[in-house]
Amino acid sequence: MNIKHYVNKERLIFTALLLIVTTVVIYAPLRYGFIFPTGGDDTAHHINYLKNLTQDFGYITGMGYYGIALLVPFTKMGLNPVAVFSVFNYAVIIAVFVSLWVLVRRFYGFIPAVLSFLVSVFMVMSTWYYFEDGTIFNIFNLWVIAPLAFYSLSRWLEEGARKWLVICGALFVLTSLVHSATYLYIMASMLLLTAAFSFWQYRKKDTTMLKRTLIFGAVFSVSIITAAATWMHRLLPAVTGAMVDTVVGDKVSYAQRVSFINWLGHYLNVATLMLLILAGFILYIIFKKGTTQQKASISSKLNQPLSFILLAFVPVFAVGAFTLLGYNYDRFARDLATLTGLGAALLLGLGLTYYNFGYKKVWFAMVAVLIVASSVPVQRWLSDYTALRPCDQQAIQYLNEQTTSGVTVQHFSELAPKIYQLYTQENISFERAYDFSKLQDADYIIYRNNHMTFYTLRYHKANTALVIPQTLAEQESLTELERFTSGEDMVVIYQVEAP
């Protein structure tokens, strides 16, 4: 056996990068002992879905997307749903690296593959925001499954082998079931691709490519039918109506509008823009001074079907992010930033691959410095980011030890009850309070000084009374039982005295 055949420089670099990505992702959970994997409410919703599906798989009929069903076999084996979903969260980010590597290495080359994940995930902020929110299926569908579908589609368009058509058709059907919102992006982009690419091939009189594109369009329609038969007949009219209402001014958009400047600084990261400019400058030098072969090689890479597949998403994301049609502008802006980061990595990687003039090491050094110096998401992944702080864990333990009979715990806007309910006993129910008018309806009052998640801060209805320890202490029916603190966070539990 020739060991060199299996162990070479490229494989060693891939392995090293995979280890780096894995270390970044799992460091904080291991270092800080997370029992809740993210900083957002969506994770709690997904875990509850997983619990419900484990108990009764028929629950799936009431869901809007079905990616969580992929985890049911693990919980059926007796594994804890929280642990299963936690591992899945971290594994998805690692899978993004592998999926992008498989796609980019095959069609653009080694250096673009090296840069693809580092720029689009470790420099661009978008994936981190989704991860922190707990919106993991957005990442899983669009940046794990979809790239493999793009790989198969590109192979079909280039080679015409039926196995790639079957594989890409099956993967697109999977995307239609795993996550609804991202599939709508995929559907709009693939329909745009089919129409535009077919027209272009018709103008070029390339009948072979035209035929393959139209056949793909027919195969892709199976995923549309699948979505329509499951969730899209309910969701699409609602989303379309919301978009129309936003345009005509009858309804406020789901998220704040995103300005281009804000998108550059908040989502894309200015350093990514600098890499994109650097890539343009390097490519300019190559096309100005390079050989015919260098120019032809770069042009060939840029003019392949995969480039057009990726480009098809740009107008969809841009319209959603910067016009009233987007309605939920934040999602479009995030995914546009990730795609732009990937585009920067591809262009920069191609430029560095074919650049054979002076100062090549300087270019590599500049790129390395920019990536290392501006990898803000890496710093976030390495931080103590879980929503469930030690004081919350202590409060949960205290509540669980109080009684085995049914009790009602009132809470205010700062607390995320869905997260607490994952760890409290079934006899404990949580009730939202806005002021002190219904204290008599509760057995316990729980106060938290800081908001647990972005959702509790941004979207919860505000308290109508000033809820602070001083005002709580003024309530004659309340007796403070315990106070737990961790860092800047504090949780206080009060008992409600019978009138």
N, C-alpha and C positions, 0 to 999 in steps of 0.2 A: 504494500500500500504506500502510495506517495503522499506523505504527510503534508508536504508543501502545497499539494493540490487543495487540501482542506483548510490549511492555515496560511493565509497570506495577509499582506498589509491591509487590504480593504476590509477583510473580515475582522481583523483585530481592531480596526477603527470603529467598525459597526458595533462590535461587542463592547468596546470602551464607552462609546456614546450611549449605548443601551444601559450600561451599568450606571453612568452618570445620571441619566434620566430617571432610572429606577430609584437611585439614592435620593435625588431631589424630591421625588414624589412620596417616598415612604419615610423620610427622615422625621418630619414633624409628628406624624401619628405615633411613631415609636418613641421619639424623644420626649413628647409631652403626654403620652398615654391617652390618646383620643379614644373616647367611646362613641362619639358622634363625629362623622367624617368631614363635615363641611361647616361653613358659616351661614347657611341659608335654610329657609323653611322648606324648600322643595324636596330636600332629602327626606324630611319627615313624612311628607306626602307619599313619596315613592316607597318608603319602608312600610307605611300603612297599606298601600296597594299590594305590596308583596305579601304581607300578612293575610290580607283578605283573599288573595288568589290562592294562597297555600291552604286556607281553610275551605274555600269554595271557588273553583276555577271559573264557575259561571259568572263570577263578579266581573270578568273581563268584558262582558257585553255592555257594561255601563261606562267603560273607559274610553278616552279619546285617542289613546295610542297604546301600543301593546309591547313595547320593548321590555318592560319589567317582567313579562311572562318568561323570558329567557332565563331568569334566575330561579323560577319556581322549582325545577328539578333539584336544586341544591337545598332549598328549604324543606322539600319533601323528604330529603335524606336525614332530616332532623337538625340541620345547621340553623343557627340563630339568624333570623332575617336581618337584624341590624349588622351583624358581622358579615353576612353575605353581601349586603349592599355596600358596606364600607369597602370591602376588598374590590368589588366591582368598580367603585368610583376611582380608586387609585389605578386599577388595572387599565381602565379606559385611556388615561393619559399616556401610559406606557404603550398601549396599542396604537395611539395616534402616531407616535414616533415610528413604529414598525410599518404601519399602513402607508404613511407618507414616504418612508424609505423605499418600500417596494415599488410604489408608483413612480417616484422621481428618479430613482436609480435606473430603472428600465428605459425611461424615455428621454431623460435629460443628462444623465451621467452621474459620476461619483461625487464631485464637489457640490453640485446642486443638491444632491441627496443629503450630504453632510449639513448643508445650511438650511434645508427645508424646515425641519422641526425647530432648530435653534432660533431661527428668525421668526417664523410664524406662530410659535407657541411660547418660547422663552424670552422673546423681545416684545412681541405684540401682546397687548393686555387682554384681548377678548376671551381667549380660552380660560384664563384665570378667573375672569368675572363670571363666566358660566359655571365653572367648577365651584367657586365660592358660594354662588347662589344655590347650588345643588341641581342645576339644570343639566345633568350629566348626559341625558339622552340626546340633547342637541349636539353635544360633542361627539357622542358615540355614532349617531346616524350620519352626520355631515362630514366627520373627519376620520372615521374608522371604516364604516361600511361603504360609504359613497366613493372614497378613493379607490377601493378595490373594484367597485362597479365601473369607475372611469378607466381603470387598468384594462378590464375585460372588454369594455366598449372600444377602447383604442386598439387593442389587439384585433378585434373583429373588423374594424374599419381598415386597418393596415393589411391584415392577412386574409380575411374572409373565411376563417375556419369556424365551422358551426359551433364547436364547443365553446368558443368565446362568446358567441351570441347567446347561447343558452345560459352560460354563467352570468353574463351581465344582466340578462332578463330576470334571472332568479334573484340577483343582488338588488336590483331596482324594486322588485316586489317586496323584498325584505325591508328596504328603506321606507316603503309605503306603509308598513305595519309598525315599525319600531318607533317612529316619532312623526307626528302629524305636521307640525309647523315646518320642520326642515324638509319634509317631503314636498310641501307646497313650493318651497324654493326650488327643489330639485325638479319638480314637475314643470314649473314655469321655465326654468333654464333649459331643460331638455327639449321642451316643445320649441323654444326659440332656436336652439341648436339645430334641431331637425329641419325646421323651415329655412333658416338662413344658410346652413351648410348644404342642404339640397339645392337651393337656388344657385349657390356659388358653383357647385359641381355641374349643374345644368349649363351655366354660362361657360364653364371650362370645357364642356362636352366630355367630361369624365364619367361615362355611363356606369363603369364598375363601382366607383365610389358613390355615385348617385343611388344606385340600386342598394348598396349596403346601408346607406343612410336611411333610405325609406323603409327598408326591412327592419332596421333598428327602431324606427318610429312606430312600426306596427307592434313589435315586441314590447316596447316600452308602454304601449297602451294597456297591456295586461296589468301593469302596476297601477295605472289610473283606475281601471275597473275594480281592482282589489281594494283600493282606497275608497272608491265610491260605494262599494258593497259593505264596507265596515264602518268607517267614521266620517268620510268626506261629505256624504249627503247631509250630515248634520252640521259639521263645522264650517265648510266652505261658504254656505249662504250667510252664516253669522259673521264670518270674517269679512266677506265681501260687503255686507251691509254696513259693518262698522267702518270700513274704509270709505264707503260712499258718504256715510253720515259725517265723517271727519272732514271730507272735502267740502261738503255743502255747509258745514258749520253747525249741524244739528247735534253733534256729539263731540266731547273732548277726547283727544287721542289718549291711548293707553299709557304712553310714555312721553316725556318731554322731547320736543324737536331737537335734532342734532345739527349743529352748525358744522361747516367744513373745518373750521379752525379747531373747534372742540374735538372733532373726530380725529384730527391729526395729533393733537396733544394727549387726549384722554384715552383713545382707543388704539391708534396705530403706533404711537410712541415716536417722537421726533427722530430718534436714532434710526428707526426703520426707514424713514424718509431719507435720511442721510445715506443709508446703504443703497437705496433705490437710485439716488442721484449719482452715487459712486459707481454703481453698475452701469448707468447710462454713459458716464464719462469713459469707463474702460471699454465699453462696446463701441463708442465713437472712435476711440483710438484704433481699435482693431479694424473697423470698417474704413478708416482713413488710411492706415499704414499696413494693414495685414495682407496676407497672401489671398489669392482667389480661393484656395482650399479652406482657409480659416473662415472666410466670409460665407462660403457655401455650407460649411459644417454648422455654423451658428444659424444661418437661415433655415437649414433643413430641420434643426431642432425646434425652432420657433414656429415653423409652418406645418408641423405635424398635427394630427387630429386632436391630441390631448390639449394642445394650446387653445384650440377653439372650444373644446369642452369647458375648460376653465374660464375662458373669456365670456362664455354664455351666461355665467353667474354675475358678471360685473354689472350689467345694466339692471338686472333684477334687484341686486343688493343696493345699488346706487339710488334707484327710484324709491325703494323702500326706506332708505336712510334719510334722504334729503328732500322728499316731496311729501305732500299730504296723503298720498296713496299708501304710505307705509303703515300708518296707524300705530303699530308697535315699533317705532323707529330704532329703539335701542338694540333689538335683535339684529335688524338689518345692518346697523352700523358696526356691531361686533363682528359679524361674519364677513362683511366687506373688508374690515381691517385684517382679519386672518388671511383672507384670500390675497389681499395686497401684499402682506408679509410674505406669503408663499411666492407670489410673483417676483418680489424683490430678490428672494433667495434664488429663484431659477435664473433670473437675468444676471445676477452677480456671479452665480456659480458658473454659468456659461462663459461669462467674461473672463473669470480667473482661469478657467480651463484652457481657453484658446489664446490667452495673452502671452506672447513670447518676446516681449520687449524689455527694456530696462525697468528697474524698480519693482519687479514682480513681488519680491519678498516684502517690500514696503506696503504694497496693496494688501497682501495677506495680513500683515501686522495691523494695519488700520482697521481691517474688518474684524480681526480678533479683539482689538481694544474696544471697538464699538459694541460688539456682542457682549463682552464681559462687563463693560462699564454700565450698560443700559438694560441688563436682564432683570428688570423690576419684577416680573412674574416669579422668577426663581426665588427672589427674596421673600415674596409672599408665600410660596409653597414651603419654604423653610421656617416660616414663622408659626407662632401658636395661634392658629386661625379658627379653631372650632368654636361654634356658637355655644356649646355646653361647657361653661367654665367650672372650675372646681367648686365654687360657691353654689352653683346650680346642682351639682352632683350631691353636695352635702344636704341641700334643701330637699332633694328628691329622696335621699336616704331617710331623712328625718320624717318626712310625710309617710313613707312606707312603713315606718316603725310605730306610728301612732295608734292605728286602729285597723281592725279587720272588717268593720261595718262600713256602710256607705257614707262618704263624706263629700261635701261640696267645698271647693277651694275657689274663691274669687281672686281674679288677677286683673292687672291694669295693662295699658298698651305696651309696656316695655317687655312683657313676657311673651314667649312663643309657646302656647299651650300644646301644640302638636308635638313639639320636641319633648316637653316634659312627659306627655302621655306615653311616649315610647318606653319610659323607664319607671313610671309609677304603677301601682297595682290597679286592677280593674275597678276596685271599689271607690277609687278616687276620681271624681269628675271635676272639670275646670269650667268656670263660668266667667265671662267677661264682665267687668264692672267699669263704669265710666266716672262714677263719683261715689259718694258714701251713702246714697239713699237706700240701698238694698243690702246693707251689711247683715241684717237679721236673717237673710236667706242663705247665708254661708256658715260653714263650721270654722273655716280658716280663711284668712286673708294673706296673700303672698305679695310682697312688694319687692320690686327690682329697680335699682337706681338707674341702670343703663339699658338701652335697647339691646336685645339679644341678637337680632338680625337686621339686615337692611330693610327687609319687608316690614318688620314691626315699626321701624323708624319712618319709613316712607309711605306705606300704604294703609296701616292701621288707622282707624278713626281715633282722633286724639281724645285724651281724657277731658271731661268737661270740668273737673275740679282739679285743684292743685294737689297732686299726690306726692308728698314727700314725708319723711319720717315725722316731722313736726306736726303736720296736719293729721297724720294717722294717730299720733300720740294723743291728740285732742279728742279723739272719738272715745267716749266713755265705755262703749261696749267692747273695745279691743284691748287685749293684753298681749304684749310682746312675749313670744316664747323663745325664739332663737334668732340669732343674727350671724350670717356667714359672709365672709369677705374673701376675695381673691383678686389681688391687684387693685384695679380701679372699680371692680364690680362688687356689689353688695346685694344680698338677698335677705329679707327680714320676713319671718313668719309670725302672724298674729292669730290668736284664738278669739273667736267671737263669743262673748258671754251671752247666755240666755237672758232675754228681757225679764 
